[in-house]
Amino acid sequence: TNNLKILMNIPDNYHVLWLQGGASLQFSMVPMNLIPVNGSADYVDTGTWSAKAIAECEMVGGVNVIASSRESNYTYIPKDLKSTNSGSYLHITSNNTIYGTQYKQYPEVGSGNAFLVADMSSDILSAPIDISKFGLIYAGAQKNMGPAGVTLVIIRSDLIEKNYRNIPTMMRYCTHV
C-alpha cells in the first residue's frame, strides 16, 4: 500500500483500501456510505458500467442522471453536465472499453459539498492521476493490477466516517480503514 501511495502520488489525507467484490460491489458501497438518507447523487451515463452503477444506486438513494450518451449508443463522453447542486457526489466511469470512450479531462464538480467519484477499472495505473480532484476512486483489479474480485478503493479521509444509514459492518469503509 505504501508503494502504491508513492507510485500514484496519493496525498496523506487519503486511504488506500484493498477490498473484495470487484467494482460491481462498489456500485452499491459508494451510495450506501456517501448518500444521506433521502439524498441523491449525480451520475453521468456513458456505457454499460455506468448504467450498472446507476441501477445499484437507485436501490439506495436518489439518482440524478445529469448527462448521457445512451441515445447515440454511447459513442461520446457528454461535455454539457448540468449538476443538480443537490447530489452528494458526481459519479463517472473514466474509460468505457466496450464503447471506446474515455475521459481526457475530468469534469469539475458543482458547488456545495459535492465531490467526484470515479470507476477507473479500465484505466487505473495507465496514466498519472491528480488524486486530489476526487473524493473516491475505485477500480476492479482484473484489468491492470491483479486477479478478478480484488478492488482498489482510494478514499479521502473526511469521507470515511459518514454514517448516513445503518449498513452492514463489512460494507462500511471505516471498517476497512
N, C-alpha and C positions, 0 to 999 in steps of 0.2 A: 504494500500500500504506500509506504514512504517513497519507494522508487517511482511509482505511478504519479504521486503528487509532484515529484521533481520533474519527471518527463513531461507532464501536462501543465506544469506551472500552475498548480492548483493553490489558491490562496489559503492561508491558515484558517480562515473563518468558514471553511467548507469541510465536510466529512466525506470520506470515501467508504462506501459500503459494498460488499460482495454478497449478493442475495441469490436466492433460488427463484424459480418460476419464470425466468425469461422476461423479456419486455412485456409480454402479454399480462403478466401479473401486475406490472407497473401501471397498466391501463386502469386498474382498479385501485391500487395502493395510492397513487398520486391523488385522485379526488377524495378518497377516504381520509387521507391525512391533511389535505390542504384546502378543502372547500368547507366553509362553515355550514352548519345545518341551515337549510333553506337558502343556501348560497348558490353560486354558479361559477363557471369558468368559461373562458373564451377558447375556441378551437378553430384551427384552420384545417379544412378538409382537402387534402392533397393526394389521397390514394387509399389503398387497402388498409394500411396500418393506422392511418389517422382515423379512418371510418370505424375501425375496431375500437380504438381508444375512445372515440365519441360514444359509441354504443355502451361501453362499460361505464363511462362517466355518467350517462343518463340513469343508470341504476342507483347512483349515489347522490347526485345533485343536479342542478340545472346546467344545461349546455347551451352556449350561445355559439353557433357556427357563424363566425364573423366574415368568413370568406371561403370559397370553394371553387375548385376547377372540375368538379364532377361532370358538369354539363358538356365539357369537351373531352370526356374520358381521361381526365387528369393529365392533360398534355402540357400544363404550365403551372408555375407557382404563383398564386394570386399576390398582387402587389398592393391593391387597394384594400387595406384592412380597416374595418370600422369597429374599433374597440367599443365595448359596451360601457366601460368605466365601472361596471358592477362586478365583473369577473374577478375572481381571486387570482387567477393567473391566465396567461396566454400559452396554449399548448400547440407546438408544431412537431412535424416529423421532418427531420432535416434532409433526408435523402430517401426518395421513393424509387427503389431499384426496379420495381415491377413496371413502372411507367416512365422511368428515365428522367425524373425531375429532381433537382437538388437545389437547396438554398445556397446562393452565392454570398448573400448578405442576410444576417438575421434581422427580423423585424424589431422595431422599438416597441416597448410596452407603454400603454397609455398611463394616465395619471393614477393617483391613489396608491394603494399598497400592492398593486399587481406586480408580477414578475414573470419571466419567461421560463417555460418548461419545454424540454426537447427530448424526443425519442431520437437518439443518434445511433441506433443499432447498425445501420448500414454504412456509416462513415466515421465512427469514432476512431481515433488514432490515425486517420488518413491525412489530417492537416492540423496545424495549430488552432486552438480554440481559446478565445478570451472567456474563460470560465466566469469572470465577474459579470458578464451580461446575463447570466442565468441564475435562477433560484434553485433549479434542479435539472440535472441531465440524467437520463438513463439509457442503457444500451445493452441489449442481449449480446452475450459474448461470442456467439457462434460465428459471427461474420469476421471479426478482426482480432479477438482476444483469447478465445478459449472454447471449451465444449458447450454445446447447447444446454440451456437450463440455467447457466450461470449468468448473473446480471450485474452490471456495474451501475451504481447509483452515486452521483455526486450531488450533495445537498448542502445548501447554505445553512450555517449553524442556527440562525434565528427561525428557521422553518421546522426544526426538529421537534420542538415541544408544542406544536399546535395540537390542541385537544378539543376539536370541534364536535366529536361524536364518540360514542363508545364503540370501539372496534376491537377485534381480537388482538391479543398481545403481540403475536408474531407478525401482524400486519402493520404495526406501528414502527415508523423509522426510529424513534427514540429507543426502542428495544434493541435494535441492532447497533446503534451507536454505543 
